[in-house]
Amino acid sequence: MNQPADAPAADEAAVEEAIAPCGGDARAAVRALLEDVRLYERELAVCRLAVSSGYSRQWHHNRWREADAQ
């Protein structure tokens, strides 16, 4: 996977941006990011229920079952 030459600098800037609101505490930043991931997973689960099987051609329902099996 090829990344643009400025990707590492952009990644570092994103890391600093994520840590800054937590007063420089990296553990607190990770904790906050994990909370965000859980929130987005719950929102995604609600969206999956709202989208009909016919519309998605069972794609998201099958992926959900695969994830539960792991």
C-alpha positions in Angstrom: 0.0 0.0 0.0 1.6 3.2 -1.1 1.2 6.3 1.0 1.9 9.9 0.0 5.3 11.2 1.2 3.5 13.5 3.7 1.5 10.7 5.2 3.8 10.2 8.2 3.7 13.9 9.0 -0.1 13.9 8.7 -0.3 10.8 11.0 1.9 12.5 13.6 -0.3 15.6 13.4 -3.5 13.5 13.9 -1.9 11.7 16.9 -1.0 15.0 18.5 -4.5 16.3 17.8 -6.0 13.2 19.5 -3.8 13.5 22.6 -4.1 17.3 23.1 -7.6 17.3 24.5 -6.5 14.8 27.1 -3.8 17.1 28.5 -1.0 15.1 26.8 -2.1 11.8 28.5 -1.8 9.1 25.8 -3.7 6.5 27.9 -6.6 8.9 28.4 -6.6 9.6 24.6 -6.7 5.9 23.9 -9.5 5.5 26.4 -11.5 8.3 24.7 -10.9 6.8 21.3 -12.1 3.4 22.5 -15.3 5.0 23.8 -15.8 6.7 20.4 -15.4 3.3 18.7 -18.0 1.7 20.9 -20.4 4.6 20.3 -19.9 4.3 16.5 -20.3 0.5 16.7 -23.7 1.0 18.5 -24.8 3.6 15.9 -23.8 1.2 13.1 -25.7 -1.6 14.7 -28.9 0.6 14.8 -28.3 1.6 11.1 -27.9 -2.1 10.1 -31.3 -2.9 11.7 -32.9 0.1 9.9 -31.6 -0.9 6.4 -33.7 -3.6 4.8 -32.2 -7.0 3.8 -33.5 -6.5 0.2 -31.9 -3.1 -0.1 -28.5 -4.3 1.0 -28.8 -7.7 -0.7 -28.0 -9.3 2.7 -24.5 -7.9 2.6 -24.5 -6.3 6.1 -26.5 -9.1 7.7 -24.0 -11.7 6.4 -21.0 -9.6 7.6 -22.6 -9.2 11.0 -23.1 -13.0 11.3 -19.4 -13.5 10.3 -18.3 -11.0 13.0 -20.4 -12.8 15.6 -18.9 -16.2 14.7 -15.4 -15.0 15.4 
